[in-house]
Amino acid sequence: MTHRQQALLSWAAAAAVLLAGCRGGSRPGSMSSSSGSTGSAVTTQTSGWQTGLGVLTETSDEGRTGTIHTIAAAVLLDGEGKVADVMLDELEVELSADGKGAVTMPTDYRTKRQKGDDYPLAAASSLKKGWAEQADAFADYLTGLTPQQAARLETDKDGRAADPDLLSGCTIRVDKYRDAVAKACASAAPLGGAKGDRVSLGVAAENASSDVTATDDKDLNAEVELTFAALTLDADGRITSAIGDMAEPALTVAADGGITAPEAVRTKLELGDGYGMRGASALGKEWYEHSAGYCSYLKGKTEAEAASIPADGSDPDLAALCTISIDALQKAVGDAFENGSL
């Protein structure tokens, strides 16, 4: 038995339970496959192929310092339910406050993939590889595995891979990447991705705090708006499926500079009807339904065509499907296209 097989068989069975519903699973905002395709060849090619997006956000606080740590994974599962393609990204945001409640937010909201050589991992790595190279090596390792096998990937006490084959190309911590991939697989749905497509992930992040100083009368919410886009692209660079999601993690800052992190952060897709937009929507739709409408409108479009979609609501075809602001979604889609072309 190979090291890889031993690693896959030794992981706790609990992880597999998470993915029990992965094949054919649904989630709020899921879109059905396009009904415009005809012919048995097309049906066979797209049958069972699923696109998924998984987001894990953790927050922490220590005195007058707080962190927001997000990992996102986009996956494409083939007709047998195996991992066909994966892309990962990661964002770490740290903020601080002084004794008078004044908050210092970061000025750089780029992800590790977006930073490229500006993220100084290669020089410190025994492999002399940057973050994207190592994350992509991990993604390549997962290709051909079932979601259950991927979720059972064994790691050591530091979260690094236990399999020497994987360690030869990736020495960074991967336990959270594994969990994000598991989450993406669990939410995957047949949205139009097909054999020969590649998956890409885009992220847009910005400071969404409404103030810079907490007072005795009012705590400050130090918030970051995170937007994610998972795309599958065909050989011509056209979108075959898309998922859009957002999260708004916020740390609470008191007048004395003390910072409190929330216990959990859920995305808008995960909140589903609990997000509470339907009553205020002119279309009577919840956020995930607006996002699904926007994503369905993207199908078949090239990078230039997607970028040209007006964000002011002036496109009547899009307005019939989606009336939420798409500015951040457009940025995330643009980032996904850029990552998909590399």
N, C-alpha and C positions, 0 to 999 in steps of 0.2 A: 504494500500500500504506500502511495506517495505521501510526502509531507502535506501536500495540498488536500488530499483525501482525508488524512488524519485530522487536519484542522477543521474541515467541514463537518466531520462526524462528531467531533468532541464538544461542540458548542451546546449550550443549554437549550433544551427543547422549547423553552418559553418563547424564544424569539420567533420560532416557527408559527406559534399561535397567532402572533401579530399579523401574519401574512395569510392566514387561512382563507381570508376572503379576497385575496389579491386578484385572482383570475375572474374577470368579469365584474369586478367591484365597481361601485358607483360612489359619488360624493356630491355634495351640493355644487351646482354649477357645471356638472358633467354634461358634455354635448354628445349626441348620438352621431354615428358615422354619417358622412354625407350620403344622401340618397340619390344624388345626381349621377353617380357612377353606374355604368352599365357594362354588361359582359361578364362571363364566368371567370375570365382571366383576372380582371380587376377584383372581383369578389373574393377569389381565392387568395390573391396577393395581400389584401387588406384584412381578411378575416382573422380576428383574434389579436391583431396588433394593437398595443395599448400604450398610451402616453401618460406619464405620471410626474407630479411635482411634489417634492417633500421639503418642508421647511422646519428646522429646529432652531428655536431662539431661547437662549438662557440668559438670565440677568443675575448680577451679584452686587453686593454692597459691602464696603468695609470702611467704616468711619465716614470720611468725606470724599470717598472715591467710589464710583460706580462703573460697571461695565455692561455692555450689551453684546452678546456673542451669537452670531447667526450663521448657520450652515444650510445651504440649499442644494438639492439634488434634482436633476431632471433625468428621467429614464424613458427608454423605449423598450417595450417587451415584444418579443416576436410571437408568431402564431401558436407556438407551443408554450408560451408563458415564460420563456427564458429571457434573460437580460441580453438585449441586442446592442444597446448603447447607453452610456451614462456621461453626464457632465456635472461637475461639482463647482461650488464657489463658497467663499467664507468671508465674513466681515466681522471685525472686532472694533468696537467703539468704546472709548474710555472717557469719562468726564469727571470733573472734580468741582468742589465747592469750598469756599472759605468760611470762616467763622461768622460771617455776616449774611450768609445765604446767597452770595454771588456765585453764579455757576460759570464754569469755563467749559464750553463745548469744543469738540475737535473741529478742525477746518478741513480735514481730508476724509471724505466718506467713500473712498474707493475700496473695492473688495480686493482680496489677495490676487485674484486673476487679473483684475483691472490694473493693479499696480505693476505687474510684470517684474521687470528687473529692479524696480524701486522697492520691492519687498525682499530684503536681504537674506534670503535663505541659502542660496547656492553657495556662497562663500563659507558658510558655517556647516554645510552638509557634507557628510562623508562621501556622498555620491556626487557632490558638486552639481547638484540639480536644483533648479528653482521650484517654487511651490506648484506652479501649474504642471510642470513636468512630472512631479511626484504624484499629484492628484490624478493626472491623466493615466499614469501607470497603474494606480489603484483601480481606476475605472476600467481599464483594459483587462485587468485581472478578473473583474467580475463578469466580463462578457462570456456568454455561454452557460452561466450558472442559472439555476432557478432562483426566484426570490428567497425561497426557504434556505437554500445553500448560502446565498449572499448574507442573509441575516445571521447565519451561524458562524460567520467568519471569526476565527479565534484571534484574540489579542492578548498581549501581556498586561501586567499591572499598570503600565504607563500608557496603555491604549494603542500601542504599536502592533503591527502584524506579527503573528507567531510563525507564519510560513516563510522560510528562507527564500523561496522563489519570489514572493511578493516583496520581501525586504531588499532584494537585489535591485529593485527599481523604485522603492518607496519606503523611506525610513521615518516619515512624519507620523504623528498620531492619526489613526484611522477609525477608531471606535465610533466617533460621532458621525463620520462620513458614512460608515456602514448603517448607522441608525437612520440617517436622512434618506439613504437609498431604500431602506426597508419601508419607510413612511411613504416614499414616492411610489413604490410598487403596490403598497396597500391601497393607494387612492387611484391607481392607474385605470384608465377607461379607454374604450375604442373610439377615438376621436378623428381618425382619418389617417394616422401614420401607417406606413406600409414598408414592405421589404425594399431595401435599398436606401431608405431615408436615414438621416443622421439627426441626433437630438442635440439641441443647443440650449444654453441657459443664459439669461440676462438678468442683471440686478441693477436697480437704481435706488440710491439712498440719499437722504437729505435731512438736515436738522429741521424738526417740526415743533420746536419749543416756542411757546407763545410769549415768554418773558425770559429775563436773564438773572433775576434776583427774587429769592423767596422772602416773604415778610412774615411778621408775627400774625397777621390776619389771613395770609394765604400762602399755602405751600406752592412750590413750583413743580410742574411736570416737565422734566427734561426728556423730551420725546424725539425719537428718530422714526421717520417714515421709510419703510422698506417696501419695495415693489419688485415682483418677480415675474419673469416670463419664461415658460418652457415652450420651445418650438421644435417641431420636426420639419426638416427641409428635404426636398427631393433633389435629384441630380441637377435640376435646373435652378436650384436655389429658391424654389417656391415653397411657401408654407403649406404643409399638409395637415397639421394639427397645431393647436396652441392652448396653453393654460395661462391665465393671469391671476396673480394673487397679491395681497398686500398684508403687512403687519405694522402695528404702531406701538412698539414697546416704549414704555415710559418709566423713568425712575423718579420717585418723589423726593424733593429736596426741601428740607425744613429751614426755618430762619437761622438756626445755628449752624447750618451747613451739613447737618446729618442727612444721609442718603438712604432711602429704603427701596429695595428692588421688589417687583411683583413676584408672586409665587409661580405664575405661569403666563406665557404669552401665546395666544392663539391667533392664527391668521384670519382674514375675513372669510375665506372659503371654509375654514374650520368652524367659525362661528355660525355659518349658515343663516337660518332664519333668526337666530339670536342676535345678529348684528342690528336688526331693527330699522332697516331703511324702507321697507315696503310701503308703509303708510305715508311716507314723505315723497315717494317716487311718483312722477307724473305717469309712468308706465305701470305703476302698481307692482314693481319688481323689487326683489331683494338684491343686495350688492352682487352676490354670486351669479345671479341671473343676468345682470348688466354685463359683468365680466365675460360670461359665456357668450353673450350677444356680440361683444367686441371681438372675442376670439374667433367666433364663427365668421365674422366679417373679414378677418385676416386671411382665411383659407384661400389658397391659390395665388396670393400676392407675392411679388418679389420684394427685395429690400427697399428699392426705390418707391414702389407702389405703396408699401406699408408706411414708409416715412412721409408720404404725401397726403395721408389721411388728415383732414383738418381737425384740430383739437377744439374748435370753437362751437361744435354742434351743428355746423352748417351743412353737413352731409345728411340729406333726408333718409337715405337708406340705413346709415348707421344710427341715426337718431331714433328710428323705429325699433331698434334693438337695444340701444344703450344710451343713457343720458348722463351717466356719471362722467366726471372729468377723466380724460384719458391721457393727460400730459405725462404722468409718471409711467403709465403702462407703455406709452410710445417710447419713452427712454429705455425701458427695460427690453422691449422688443428690439430696438436698435442695438443694444448691447449684445443681445442674443445673436443677431445677425453677424455682428463683428466677431464674436467668439466662434460662430459656426464657419466662418470663412478662413480661420487660421489653420 
